Amino acid sequence: MKRFFLNLLATVGVVSAFATGNRQITITPYPQEMHVRQGEFMITPQTSFVVQATDLKDVAGYFGAKIKRSTGYELPVNTIATENSIVLSIDNQLPLNEEGYVLEVMPGQITVTGKSDRGVFYGMQTVMQLLPPEIEEAVVVDNVAWTLPCVSVKDEPRFAYRGMMLDVCRHFLDVDFVKKQLDIMAMFKMNYFHWHLTDDHLWTIEIKKYPLLTEIGSIRHNVDGSVNRGFYTQDQIREVVAYAAEKKITVIPEIELPGHALAAITAYPELSCIEGPFQLRNQWGVEDNVYCAGNDRVFNFLEDVIGEVVPLFPGKYFHIGGDECPKIHWEACRKCQHRMKEEGLKNEHELQSYFVHRIEKILLRHGRAMIGWDEILEGGLAASATVMSWTGEQGGITAANMGHDVIMTPLNFAYYDAGQGAPEVEPITISFGISLEKAYKYEPVAAGISREKSHHILGALEFRRVLFRSANLWTEYSPTAEHTEYLLYPRMLAMAELTWTQKENKDYTSFVQRLDNQLRRLDAHHINYHIPLPEGPQADYVAFVDKTTLTFHNSRNLPMVNTVDGTMPTTQSTLYTTPLVCMKNTTLRIATMLPSGKLSRTRIIDVRKEKMRPALRRELVAGAELQRISGKYYYVTDLADVNWEKPIIVPGFHLDVNPEANGAFLYKGYFEVPADGVYYISSEMDQLKIDGEKIINNSGKLIRHSVSRKSVALKKGVHSFELIYINSNIGGYHRYWNKRGFQLIGEDGTLTTPEVYH
């Protein structure tokens, strides 16, 4: 089996950037300087740690425990160097930054010297990556030679801030999941975990003075009857923060204000500009109900909350959100308008700035530095604020040129809620188009920042949150822990490298060559990472008349294996090398294969020979026939016996529908096909029939893009359609956001929304 994979790797051209014998050197993130020497060091039961600074005992203990889990060896911690030892020391005169280190691996000894204990910790992470990937296993692994090649490494991070942000308010994620991500962050030298704890959809942190925040604010009742719930006790928060600190990771809390506050307002309605009652937001999007800026009780409440949160998070930073704060209620609120007049504020944007400045003073009294999304620039930026630039780079450029620290996290590069592949093969998500390569190649120092101000760029951040207007997501579309990991990895490894590795040392080809070894380490932690799926046919049902040719590719040019005999693909299945020609009914199963032999999810494609559906003969008049029915409906089957209202003629499928209005719509009519051929049909709506046959069925599904597709053979001319649309909230997503009825995609890839007739 091993020989098979070596031959396969040679065939597809995957080789390591560095190799010593059969060992590949795959350090990620890539170090500043590395030289490979002759020989190797072996960890044995006689190996020991030697610490030459008292505060390094914890570092030795941390890695000693990891090494014991996989090797079974208990490495003692000594103070005098002996043969076969790992020597840890601090030299504050090293010509490196505070997190830099120098590593020397020799046949008889390993030395890790750091500018600080953090540098030593990161140097030891490099040692772990030089060992076989089985070192990350949680159980003893037999028959592994625990050797690492002799190397000389000098290394330091490019950016001070190397972070990951996680939203737990749309779909709650438990303590074990959070710890698991901290383990991976530490492995790849990331040092900030930004924890988004409050929003319109859940309040997830215990505040003892305000118990209703978790009694009411941590439970969301969804339209479909399901319930999302969850919060962390203060003891659990302390547990996670301590767990992170052991891994040199600082946890930053985010308590959203003045917007994204509906969970708090639901628990305590007096914090709003308008009277309640309220309920937690159970649909995605931006909420109009925000904290009342004219009510001093709001500031007393937030000061109390901050007073309980700050002691739980000993780090420097406190994130206040500050984004997406609609002003509609402030404009009508007597208290807010009085506040503006009293403070001499010109408009509601300056009122938001007033709100943020007032919170800044509270944080400064607690010795904390404020971070906010780039909307905190509106109306004037607080003096001590760090800006997290997400809507693009301009907010970060503006803040940096004003002398403020900036964390770059632009949505078009660093929002890992976007899909990593083609929409027809990937799970539902807010948008698509951030491949591993695109994520890797982002350069976080923008061209518009003046040279003397460029030091204000702290780093980059991934996994920001949803706004439909900007086509990004946090965990709206990742309702499970497994899918959240699927979105994060392996792009988080790209983030680790682009924030650590010097620009001149970054190389995507090298990164991908090193990736397979790192994925094996993720396997040891049971991470559900993304493997590129076979892309090509735009649907999993492909029609043909005489024959069809199926062409496949994937985003990392990995080999693919396929079967046509009803069995699932394995590593021994037929290797895809040339397009597949089908002349008879076939069920094709195809999967992407990693160099390790691990396969992606199998794509199953039904290829079916069809007769062309004949065109109809009839006169056409512009506009489709529309019937509707009011009431609460959820599935197409709910409409089996309804009495539709009298039909009307409408020009198309664009409707001005009240989001809260329940009901269903039935369109009937005709459309013209420009030429004989096989067309892909796509629709976001609940059900589509063409010429009386059901083509698309989205009943009860969470739909965000026209990825429900099927190909059909159609003669040139007129064909009939029936389209059902139900105005329902499925998984937090309203169908009324879907603007298109159905589309035709020709064999040349041209997509059109056909004109409709009756």
Beta strands, then each sheet from edge to edge (+ up, - down):
strand 1: 19-20
strand 2: 23-24
strand 3: 33-42
strand 4: 48-51
strand 5: 77-78
strand 6: 85-90
strand 7: 101-106
strand 8: 109-114
strand 9: 147-155
strand 10: 161-167
strand 11: 192-196
strand 12: 219-221
strand 13: 227-229
strand 14: 250-257
strand 15: 317-321
strand 16: 369-373
strand 17: 386-389
strand 18: 406-408
strand 19: 457-462
strand 20: 541-544
strand 21: 548-550
strand 22: 560-563
strand 23: 574-575
strand 24: 580-582
strand 25: 586-592
strand 26: 603-609
strand 27: 624-630
strand 28: 648-650
strand 29: 663-673
strand 30: 677-682
strand 31: 687-690
strand 32: 693-697
strand 33: 709-714
strand 34: 717-727
strand 35: 729-730
strand 36: 733-734
strand 37: 743-745
strand 38: 751-752
sheet 1: 1+ 2-
sheet 2: 3+ 9- 7+ 8- 6- 4- 5-
sheet 3: 10+ 11+ 14+ 15+ 16+ 17+ 18+ 19+ 10+
sheet 4: 12+ 13-
sheet 5: 20+ 26+ 25- 22+ 23-
sheet 6: 21+ 24-
sheet 7: 28+ 27- 29+ 34- 31+ 32-
sheet 8: 33+ 30- 37+ 38-
sheet 9: 35+ 36-
end
